[in-house]
């Protein structure tokens, strides 16, 4: 008779949990997944997939304008928010069904209930009011948007609610300076909403290369987003169907909606982790080692709940590595040092490897190559949007340390470039690659002159 009900019990059916469950089951493990909401997690249900669909929708306003320069006469246009939301929901339902079928095909049992830990091997299924046991447990519950404790915060929304607004507001204030904030500011602005974005620091997109940060600020302002740095909200009040926002500096703003995108908190509250002896960090994240193992020998965690690199592909890789190591007899660690990333801001950005600042901290000599230009399409469309590319190179080894892009299809480009950077490609190997013309991407292999910082003259 089996000692436990399951070989593996996964709490959370997001990208990381689903991948781990499927791979473990394929190795022959008896696996169950508990999910209290919908299978697919943040990315599929209320994150990157619906957000990218909204980004596509928001681009058409510029596309219609661009078409004129190429001889097209575009008639009267209009946008219907409810149609977009309904069509988005249909696609999410389709993806949700695929995730469920893939789990079932692998032989994974799906339990529609919240699961909490009673001890290291026992779980309580809240919705079914029963206990089950498992040899190993994987925590993959993700994270939730953070909201500050200020007066009137109940009037604000997060990205979760933004996907299901009954009506598109005439104006909105987006609070935050990370990729979710800039993406949604671009979405609302492109859909014709008067958009303001507030960030409490001096320059948003902290952690990204400074050239990208500064250029994105310029381009977003050109597109009509009212960016306000060094700004934060002290209180929100609802009057006559409108939100009155008081800033920390005393200024007052009005808007139809206020959306917060100021970080996310790991979903570890009331999960029973402390009772099982699992160590948590200062932000409530689950502390794990290189193999995603917690301080409790049979309990693991992957994805946003560990607060390592909060990206869907990373969670998937962590879940797969866990299953390969624990059930496949392999020794697989996830390298978090080189992660290609796309930011679906407007204009779009792609980045992989070290920023210039990070490279200068870690290496004795760093060479920088960069270029900015109007893309060929913009010469006829009349758009003033700039494309920008930057290469960060170790001067001694010639190894490519980082690549940073801004412009159309940067996300698509950075995936391919990420392969080269992960393989340890050198600048000479980039230079030896024949360019594809006419493309913006050819600049990546034709930048030959090192960038020199301007000489600052001393005052007389």
C-alpha positions in Angstrom: 0.0 0.0 0.0 1.3 3.5 -0.9 2.6 5.5 1.9 1.1 8.7 0.5 -2.0 9.6 -1.7 0.3 11.2 -4.3 3.9 11.3 -5.3 3.6 15.0 -6.1 1.0 17.5 -5.1 1.2 20.9 -6.8 -0.5 24.0 -5.3 -1.3 26.3 -8.1 -2.0 25.7 -11.8 -0.1 28.5 -13.3 2.6 28.2 -15.9 5.2 26.8 -13.6 3.0 24.5 -11.7 1.4 23.1 -14.8 4.7 22.4 -16.5 6.1 20.7 -13.4 3.0 18.5 -13.0 2.9 17.4 -16.7 6.6 16.5 -16.8 6.6 14.7 -13.5 3.5 12.7 -14.6 5.3 11.8 -17.8 8.1 10.4 -15.7 5.5 8.1 -14.1 4.7 10.1 -10.9 1.2 10.2 -9.5 0.4 13.9 -9.6 -2.4 16.2 -8.5 -2.8 19.9 -9.0 -5.0 22.1 -6.8 -6.3 25.4 -8.2 -8.9 27.6 -6.6 -9.5 29.9 -9.6 -8.8 28.9 -13.3 -6.0 26.7 -14.8 -3.5 28.9 -16.6 -2.3 31.3 -13.9 -1.5 35.0 -14.1 0.0 34.9 -17.6 -2.8 33.2 -19.4 -5.8 34.4 -17.4 -4.9 37.9 -16.3 -1.4 38.8 -17.4 0.8 38.6 -20.4 -1.6 37.0 -22.9 -4.6 39.3 -22.5 -2.2 42.2 -22.1 -0.5 41.5 -25.4 -4.0 41.3 -27.1 -4.7 44.7 -25.6 -1.4 46.0 -26.9 -2.3 44.9 -30.4 -5.6 46.6 -30.1 -4.0 49.9 -29.0 -1.6 50.0 -32.0 -4.3 50.4 -34.6 -4.8 54.1 -33.9 -1.3 54.7 -35.1 -1.5 52.1 -37.9 -4.4 54.0 -39.4 -2.4 57.2 -39.4 0.7 55.5 -40.8 -1.3 54.0 -43.7 -2.0 57.5 -45.2 1.7 58.0 -46.1 1.6 54.8 -48.1 -1.4 55.9 -50.2 -4.2 54.3 -48.3 -7.3 56.3 -47.6 -8.7 55.2 -44.2 -12.4 55.9 -43.6 -14.0 56.8 -40.4 -12.9 54.5 -37.6 -14.3 53.8 -34.2 -13.4 51.5 -31.3 -15.7 49.4 -29.2 -14.2 48.4 -25.8 -16.8 45.7 -25.0 -16.1 43.9 -28.3 -12.4 43.7 -27.4 -13.1 42.4 -23.9 -15.5 39.8 -25.2 -13.1 38.5 -27.9 -10.2 38.5 -25.4 -12.4 36.4 -23.0 -13.1 33.9 -25.7 -9.4 33.5 -26.4 -8.6 33.1 -22.7 -11.4 30.4 -22.4 -9.8 28.6 -25.3 -6.3 28.6 -23.7 -7.8 27.6 -20.3 -9.3 24.6 -22.0 -6.0 23.6 -23.7 -4.2 23.8 -20.3 -6.8 21.5 -18.8 -6.7 19.0 -21.6 -2.9 18.9 -21.5 -2.9 18.1 -17.8 -5.6 15.4 -18.2 -3.7 13.9 -21.2 -0.6 13.6 -19.0 -2.7 11.8 -16.3 -2.6 14.7 -13.8 -5.6 15.0 -11.4 -7.0 18.5 -11.3 -8.7 19.5 -8.0 -10.8 22.6 -8.1 -10.1 23.8 -4.6 -7.8 25.9 -2.5 -5.1 23.8 -0.8 -3.2 24.6 2.4 -0.5 22.8 4.2 -1.1 21.1 7.6 2.4 19.7 7.8 5.3 18.7 5.5 3.3 15.9 3.9 -0.4 16.7 4.6 -2.6 19.2 2.7 -6.1 20.4 3.4 -8.5 20.9 0.5 -10.5 23.8 1.7 -13.3 23.5 -0.9 -13.8 19.8 -0.3 -13.1 19.9 3.4 -10.8 16.9 3.3 -7.1 16.1 3.7 -4.7 14.4 1.3 -1.0 13.4 1.6 1.9 13.6 -0.7 5.5 12.6 -0.8 6.6 15.9 -2.4 4.8 19.2 -2.5 5.4 22.0 -5.0 4.3 25.6 -4.2 3.4 27.4 -7.4 0.8 30.0 -6.3 2.3 33.1 -7.9 1.9 36.6 -6.8 -0.8 39.4 -6.6 -0.8 43.1 -7.3 0.2 45.3 -4.4 -2.0 48.2 -3.2 -0.7 50.8 -0.7 -2.6 51.6 2.5 -3.8 55.1 1.7 -7.2 56.8 2.1 -9.6 55.9 -0.8 -7.5 53.0 -2.1 -10.7 51.0 -2.5 -11.5 53.2 -5.5 -8.3 52.1 -7.4 -7.9 49.1 -9.7 -5.0 46.9 -10.6 -4.2 45.1 -13.8 -6.5 42.3 -12.7 -9.6 44.6 -12.9 -8.3 46.5 -16.0 -9.0 43.4 -18.1 -12.7 43.4 -17.1 -13.7 47.1 -17.0 -17.4 47.6 -17.9 -16.6 50.8 -19.7 -13.4 52.4 -21.0 -12.7 55.5 -18.9 -12.2 58.8 -20.6 -9.2 59.4 -18.4 -6.9 57.3 -16.2 -4.0 57.7 -13.9 -1.5 54.8 -13.9 0.7 54.6 -10.8 4.0 52.8 -11.1 7.2 52.7 -13.0 7.8 49.1 -13.9 6.9 47.3 -17.1 3.3 46.6 -16.2 2.7 50.3 -15.6 4.3 51.5 -18.9 2.6 48.8 -20.9 -0.8 49.7 -19.6 -0.1 53.5 -20.0 0.6 52.7 -23.6 -2.5 50.6 -24.0 -4.9 53.2 -22.6 -3.2 56.0 -24.5 -3.5 54.1 -27.7 -7.2 53.4 -27.1 -7.8 57.1 -26.9 -7.9 57.5 -23.1 -6.3 60.6 -21.6 -3.5 59.0 -19.7 -1.2 60.2 -16.9 1.5 58.0 -15.4 2.9 58.8 -12.0 6.2 57.4 -10.6 7.7 58.2 -7.3 11.3 58.1 -8.5 13.2 60.4 -10.8 13.2 58.0 -13.8 11.0 54.9 -14.3 11.9 51.4 -15.4 14.6 50.9 -12.7 16.9 48.1 -13.4 16.9 48.5 -17.2 19.6 50.2 -19.2 19.6 54.0 -18.7 19.6 54.8 -22.4 16.4 52.8 -22.8 14.8 54.4 -19.8 15.5 57.9 -21.0 14.5 57.3 -24.6 11.3 55.5 -23.6 10.3 58.6 -21.5 10.8 60.8 -24.6 8.9 58.6 -26.9 5.9 58.1 -24.5 5.6 61.9 -24.0 5.7 62.3 -27.8 2.8 59.9 -28.1 0.7 61.9 -25.6 1.2 60.2 -22.2 1.5 62.7 -19.4 4.5 61.4 -17.5 5.0 62.7 -14.0 8.2 61.6 -12.2 8.8 62.2 -8.5 5.1 61.9 -7.9 3.0 59.8 -5.7 -0.6 59.7 -4.5 -1.5 60.6 -0.9 -5.3 60.0 -1.1 -8.1 59.2 -3.5 -11.7 60.6 -3.2 -14.7 59.9 -5.3 -16.9 62.9 -6.1 -19.7 63.1 -8.6 -18.6 59.9 -10.4 -15.0 61.2 -10.8 -11.9 60.4 -8.8 -10.1 63.3 -7.2 -6.5 62.4 -6.5 -4.3 64.3 -4.0 -0.6 64.0 -4.5 2.0 63.9 -1.8 3.3 67.3 -2.9 -0.2 68.8 -2.5 -1.2 68.9 -6.2 -4.6 67.6 -7.1 -5.6 65.6 -10.2 -8.9 64.2 -11.6 -9.5 61.1 -13.6 -12.1 58.5 -14.4 -10.0 55.7 -13.1 -6.8 55.1 -11.1 -4.8 52.0 -11.8 -1.9 50.8 -9.5 1.0 48.8 -10.9 3.5 49.2 -8.1 4.8 45.6 -7.7 3.4 42.3 -6.7 3.3 40.3 -3.4 3.9 36.5 -3.3 0.7 34.6 -2.5 2.0 33.0 0.7 -0.5 34.3 3.3 -2.7 31.7 5.0 -1.1 28.9 3.0 0.2 27.0 6.0 3.8 27.3 5.0 4.9 28.3 8.5 3.2 25.3 10.0 5.1 23.1 7.6 8.4 24.8 8.5 9.0 26.6 5.2 11.2 29.6 5.5 9.9 32.9 4.0 11.7 36.1 3.1 11.0 39.7 4.1 8.5 40.1 1.3 6.8 36.8 2.0 8.6 35.0 -0.8 9.5 31.3 -0.4 13.2 30.9 0.1 14.7 28.2 -2.2 18.0 26.8 -3.3 19.3 26.4 -6.9 17.1 23.4 -7.4 13.9 25.2 -6.2 14.0 23.3 -2.9 12.9 25.0 0.4 14.4 24.4 3.8 12.0 21.5 4.1 13.5 18.5 2.2 10.3 17.4 0.4 8.8 20.9 -0.4 9.7 22.9 -3.4 8.6 26.2 -5.0 8.8 27.8 -8.4 7.6 30.9 -10.2 6.7 34.3 -8.8 6.1 33.0 -5.3 9.9 32.7 -5.0 10.5 36.3 -6.2 13.6 35.3 -8.2 12.8 36.5 -11.7 9.1 37.1 -12.1 8.5 36.1 -15.7 6.4 33.3 -17.1 9.1 31.6 -19.2 11.3 31.5 -16.0 8.5 29.8 -14.0 8.1 27.3 -16.8 11.8 26.6 -16.9 12.0 26.3 -13.1 9.0 23.9 -13.1 10.5 21.7 -15.9 14.0 21.7 -14.1 12.3 20.6 -10.9 10.6 17.7 -12.5 13.7 16.7 -14.5 15.8 16.7 -11.4 13.4 15.1 -8.9 11.6 12.6 -11.2 13.8 12.3 -14.3 17.1 11.5 -12.6 18.8 14.5 -14.1 20.7 17.3 -12.5 19.2 20.6 -13.8 19.6 24.1 -12.5 18.1 27.2 -14.0 20.5 29.9 -15.0 18.9 33.2 -13.9 21.8 35.3 -15.0 20.9 35.7 -18.7 17.1 36.2 -19.3 15.9 37.6 -22.6 13.0 39.9 -21.8 10.4 41.9 -23.9 8.6 44.9 -22.6 5.5 45.7 -24.6 5.7 49.4 -24.0 5.1 51.8 -26.9 7.7 51.8 -28.4 8.5 48.1 -27.6 11.7 47.1 -25.9 13.8 44.0 -25.7 16.8 43.3 -23.5 19.2 40.5 -22.6 22.2 40.4 -20.3 23.9 43.2 -18.4 23.1 46.9 -18.6 25.9 49.3 -19.2 26.0 50.3 -15.5 26.0 46.6 -14.4 28.8 45.8 -16.8 31.0 48.6 -15.6 30.6 47.4 -12.0 31.6 43.9 -12.9 34.2 44.3 -15.7 37.4 46.3 -15.8 36.9 47.6 -19.4 33.6 47.9 -21.2 33.0 48.9 -24.9 29.7 50.4 -25.9 28.2 50.4 -29.3 24.9 52.2 -30.0 22.7 53.7 -32.7 19.4 55.5 -33.0 17.4 56.2 -36.1 14.0 56.5 -37.7 12.9 53.2 -39.2 12.3 52.9 -43.0 8.6 52.6 -42.5 8.5 55.9 -40.7 10.0 57.8 -43.6 6.7 57.6 -45.5 4.3 57.4 -42.6 5.7 60.6 -41.1 6.1 59.0 -37.6 8.9 60.5 -35.6 9.3 57.4 -33.4 13.0 56.4 -33.0 14.5 52.9 -33.0 17.5 52.4 -30.7 20.1 49.6 -30.3 22.9 49.2 -27.9 25.6 46.6 -27.5 27.6 46.1 -24.2 30.9 44.3 -24.7 33.7 43.1 -22.5 36.7 44.9 -24.0 39.2 42.2 -22.9 37.4 39.1 -24.1 35.2 40.7 -26.8 32.3 38.8 -25.2 28.8 40.2 -25.7 27.6 41.1 -22.2 24.3 42.8 -23.0 22.0 43.8 -25.9 19.3 46.5 -25.5 16.7 47.4 -28.1 13.8 49.8 -28.6 11.6 49.8 -31.6 9.1 47.6 -33.6 9.5 43.8 -33.0 12.1 44.3 -30.3 10.5 41.4 -28.4 10.8 39.1 -31.5 14.4 40.2 -32.1 15.6 39.7 -28.5 14.6 36.1 -28.5 17.0 35.3 -31.3 19.7 37.5 -29.9 19.3 35.9 -26.5 20.5 32.6 -28.0 23.7 34.2 -29.2 24.3 36.0 -25.8 23.5 32.8 -23.9 26.1 30.9 -26.1 28.8 33.5 -25.2 29.0 35.2 -28.7 31.6 37.8 -29.2 31.4 41.2 -30.9 33.6 39.8 -33.7 31.1 37.1 -34.4 28.3 39.6 -34.6 30.5 41.6 -37.0 31.2 38.5 -39.1 27.5 37.9 -39.6 26.1 39.2 -43.0 23.5 41.8 -42.6 19.9 41.4 -43.8 18.9 44.5 -45.7 16.8 46.6 -45.5 15.9 45.8 -41.8 16.4 47.6 -38.6 18.1 44.4 -37.2 21.0 44.8 -39.6 22.3 47.5 -37.3 23.2 44.8 -34.8 25.9 43.5 -37.1 27.0 46.7 -38.7 27.9 48.8 -35.6 31.7 49.1 -35.9 32.6 52.2 -34.1 32.8 52.2 -30.3 30.7 54.9 -28.6 32.8 57.5 -26.8 31.3 59.5 -23.9 31.3 63.3 -24.6 34.2 65.1 -23.1 33.0 67.4 -20.3 35.1 70.6 -20.3 36.0 72.1 -17.0 34.7 75.5 -16.2 37.0 78.4 -16.8 
